[in-house]
Amino acid sequence: MLMGAFRQGLYAHGILGAVPVGARAIFAAIEAENVVDIELLYVSRAGAMNRASRNRLNHRHLPLFAGDTLFDAIARSVCRAGCLPRKELYEAWEVARRVHRRFGAGRVVDLACGHGLLAQILLLLDPGVPGALAVDRRIPENAVHLAGELQADWPGLAGRFAFQEGDLADVPLLPDDIVVSVHACGELTDLVLERAQAAGARVAVLPCCHDLRNSDTGGVQGWLDGPLAVDVTRAALLRKRGYHVYTQLIPGDITPKNRLLMGEPWEAVICEV
């Protein structure tokens, strides 16, 4: 009974996606050692973590990010803030790395930004980025706290990053901007793409919550499942409007909504060549 209770606890806290080989030894160690934080023991023994967990990272998770990499340093700031679900840290990191490699420098505009972590990671990845603006209809109260923890470790962020609360349609965009958005729900992703295209800006979106009743499926839903048809149509529309399109995936163990769509005007590609 006790073994089953611990097993259920691991599932409930997002620590186990599936019971691994050697799990019995881990459960036995939990019982024998009277461990308070079962996740720290699980990760130390099994070397695995459920990156898709929606549980908030907090100070107890600091030992999980003891490395000397930039990601570990960012994760420690996130843990100290104690307000961000784990999956959002990994989503923002994986998207930021790919956007940085593809587009390089340019003002970052994070639409439907949530806590604004994506924009701030892009600033940390490239000191040449002139600044970043994180915009949402409502900025979470603890987003400012998260930004403060990051600025405590990287004081230079303070003069390069800002939040803006308001309608996404009202944000002025420039051709040199890099417009990004992670999991803007449904038609919000289409709004982000339309705003970027209207300005001739580079754009990267990680769509989610596809609205199959109102979204354009391009007539290919007989071949593809609905959400994929919507994203393929989005990519085709970007190409039709003069964009060079790049499609990638972030790791599926973080989120099943892992299709990353990026595009930049053909003029920018020709200039690079």
N, C-alpha and C positions, 0 to 999 in steps of 0.2 A: 504493500500500500504506500509506504513512504517513498519507494523508488518511483512509483507512478506519479505521486504528487510532485516530486522534483522534475520529472519529465514534463508534466503539464506546465509547470512553472517556466521551464526553459522555452516551451512553445509560446506561452502567453506573453513572454517578454521579448519575443522575436529573436531569441538566441539560436534556436535550432530551426532550420528549414526542413531537415530530414535527420533522423537519428543516425549518426555516423558510426563507423566501426570504432569500437573502444568506448562507446558511450556509457556502458555499464561501469567501466572503471571511473569515469568522470562522476557519475551519480554516486558511486561508493565513496569517492574522495570528498564529495560535498557533504555527505552524511558524517564521515569520519572526522573531517576537519572543521565542521560547523561553520562553513564559509558563509559570510553575509552577502557578498556580491558574487552570485553564481556565474555571472557572465565573465568576470575577470578570470575565474578558475577555468571555465570552459575554453576561453580563447588561449590561455597559457598552455593548457594540456592538448587541445586539438588543433591549435593554430588556425582557427577559422572564425569568421564573424558574419552574421547576417546583415549584409549591407543594405538590405531592403527594409529594415526595421523602421517603423514610424515613431519609435520611442525617442524621446529627447536625449541628446548627449548632455552629460553634466560632469561635475568635477570628479565623480567616481570613475569615469572612463578615461581620465588623463593617462593612467599607466598603459592603456592600449595604444597610445600614440607617442611613444617615448623616443622615436627615431629622430634623426637630424635632417630629414627632408623638409621641403617647403610644405608638402601636404601635411605632415605630422605637426608642423608648427601652426598651420591654419587650424587643424583639428583641435589642437590644445586651446586655441582662442575660442573656438566654438564650444568646447566642453565648459570652459569657464563662464561663458555667457549663459549656458544652461537652458536655451530656448529653441534649439533647432533640431528637428527630427534627423536621425542619422542618414536616412536615404537622401535628404536634401543636400547634405554635405557632399556625398559621393556623386550625386547628379551634377551639382554645380562644378565640382572638380573635373569630372570627365568631359563635360561640355566645354569648360573653359580651356582645357588643354588643347582640344581639337580646334576651337575657334582661334586660339592664339597661334597655333601652327599654320592655319590656313590664311589668316588675314593680317597678322602682325598688328601694327600700331594704328590708332585712330580713336577718336572719342567713343566711349562705350555708352550706349543708351539701353538700359535693361528695362523693357516694358513688361508690365504684370510681374513686377520684381519680387514680390513677397518680402523676404528679409534682406534682399539685395546682395546676397553672398556672391552670386555669379559675377556681378560687376566688379566687386572688390577683389576677387581672385584674379580676374583679368588684369587689374592694375598691378597686382603683386607679381604676375608672370612677366610683365613687360614694363619696366620703368619708363619706356618711351611713350606709353599711352598718356595723352595729355590730361585726361580726366574721365570721370564716369558719372552718369546720372541714372539713378534708380527710381522708376516711376510706377506707381500703382494707384488705383482708386482709393484705397485705404492702406496706409503703411502700418504693419503690426507695431504695437507699442514697444515690444521688446527688440525690434529691429535696430533701434538706436543703441540699445545696450550691446547688441552683437557688434555693431560698428565700433563702439567704444572699446571693446575688448581687442578687436583687430588693430585699432589705432594705438592701443597701449603697446603692442608689439611692433607695429610699423607706423610711427608717428607721421611719416610722409603721406599717409592716406588722407589725413585730415583736410589737407588743402586740395585734394584731387577728387574727392567723392562727396556726393550730395544726394539726399532723397528729395523727391517731389511728389506730392499727393495731388491727384487730379485725374481728369479724363485722358486716356491714352491717345485719343484723337486730337488733343490740343497741344501735344508736345512738338515744338519745332525740331525738325530733323534736317541734317546737312548731308551732302553727298559723301563727305569723308567719314561719316559716322559708321560705327559697327552696331547694328541693332540686334539685340539678343533677347531671347525669352525661353524660359524653361517651364513647360507644362502650363502654358496659358490655355485655359479650358475652352474647348470647342471653338466657336467662332472668334474668340479672342486671338487665337493663332492667326486666323485669316486677316484680322485687323492689323496685327503686327507686320505681316507680310505686305499688306497693301500700303501701310505707312512707309515702310522701308523702300518699296518700289517707287512710290510717288516722289521720294527724295533722291532716288538713285543711290541709296546707301547699301552697304554690305549687310547681310542679314543671316541669322542662324536661329532656328527654332527647334525645340523638342516638343512636338505636339502631344496632347492627351485629350481625353473626354470627347472623342469625335461625335459630333451631332449628325447622325446619318439622315435625319429628316430634313435638315436645312443645308448641309454641306454638299458641295459639288463632288460627286463620285466619278465624274468623267465617263459614265456609261460602262465602266469596266468592272462593276461589282458582281457581274456574272462569272468573272474569272478570279477576282481577288476578294478577300473578305472586306467588309465595309470600311473599317479604319484604314487599312492599307490602300484601298482604292482612293480614299480622300487624300492621303499623303502623296500618292503617285500623281494625282491630279494637281495638287499644289506644286509639285516639282515641275510638271509639264507647263503650268501657267507661268512659273518663274522663267522658264526657258523661252516661252512665247513672248514674254515682255523684255527680252534682251539680256537675260541673266545667264551666266555660266553656273551650273548647278553641281553641288557636291553632296552626296548622300553617304552617311556613315551610321554606325550603330555604337551606342555606348553599351557596356556590359549588361547582359540581360538579368544577371543576379541582383542588380540594383533596382531595376524597374522593367516591366514588360513593355512599357511605353518608351521604347529606347531608340526610336528612329530620329536621327539628327539630320535636318535639312538645312543646308547652307547655300548661299548664292551671292554672287557679285556681278555687277554689270560687265558685259563683255569688254567695254572700253578699258576697264581697269585691268583685265586679264591681258589685253593686247599691250598695254603700257608696261606691264611687268615683263613681258617677253622682249 
